[in-house]
Amino acid sequence: MLFDNPDAPIYVAGHRGMVGSALVRALAARGHRGIVTRAREQLDLLDAGAVDAFLRAQRPAYVFVAAARVGGIAANQGEPADFLHQNLQIALNVIAGAHRAGVQRLMYFASNCIYPRDCAQPMAESALLGGPPEPSNEAYAIAKIAGLKLCEAYQRQHGREYITVLPASLYGPNDNYDPQRSHVLPALLRRAHEARERGDPQLVVWGSGTPRRELLYVDDLAQACMMLAASGYAGPPLNIGSGTDSSIRELAEAVAETVGYGGRLVFDTTKPDGTPRKLLDSTRIRAFGWQPTIGLRDGLRRAYAAAPWQHSTAADPCSIGREAATAGATR
């Protein structure tokens, strides 16, 4: 089995991002000594030849594909060509490169945003491709669907054990706090923190506050992935979610409480809401015995404590966000 040999090489693509760094923490906690990582300056995942040469040299026993170009609604709407091209290129280079290097086992990280915009809730894996995705993140969703289908194709044609997981909206250490690229929860944490520091009487939140989001602390995701990798799972895509969701208004209120911001929340309805609701049906992953252990309130406290502005070594509040966006955070 994978974890029987603590020195077996395991490659984590995107190890500096939120998901990748959580995977590295989980592997290290298991005593694994064969963790293989490369920073973007060392290995550009958009360079097919470089990726091929790296994978042939390393011959990893397992590959986690947690690298992606990510961002919130504004970034997705403003840079659709970049989101589509770069995420397609990363998936193609790493997945096909792993096959060419003889890698038998691989885990690819897709996203809850690949489900149809008007999908029945909670969203079961069988609903994939049942309708068009949310237009505001269509380019990212299409790229992630292509990566998922590429894994399935290598399963069918070549017998590779290439699987895909579809996490709920994630948060935690090494999240992306860049004001132009972050998702809703890190954006709220940063803006509430700054509003408290300035003494602002109100905090403006994008949209109506009515859309609902299922949040999962990233270390809970990592534990689910360790379980799947250790079990030898080689089946169809799996949802991984907490099982509960909250409205954006409720999340904003919880963030304000966590940060200690006492001002008024104002919802700007001229801004887009995005998908009305994204709640995953995680029945299948629960059948394996996995359960999330970190609730929203506890997770918010941990995420806020780990935010870059809480640590003097961070050059500015965006520094981790920029690195995550280029090196492997996942929506």
Beta strands, then each sheet from edge to edge (+ up, - down):
strand 1: 10-13
strand 2: 35-36
strand 3: 62-65
strand 4: 105-109
strand 5: 161-167
strand 6: 169-171
strand 7: 202-206
strand 8: 212-213
strand 9: 215-217
strand 10: 238-240
strand 11: 246-247
strand 12: 264-268
strand 13: 277-278
sheet 1: 2+ 1+ 3+ 4+ 5+ 10+
sheet 2: 6+ 9+
sheet 3: 7+ 12+
sheet 4: 11+ 8- 13-
end
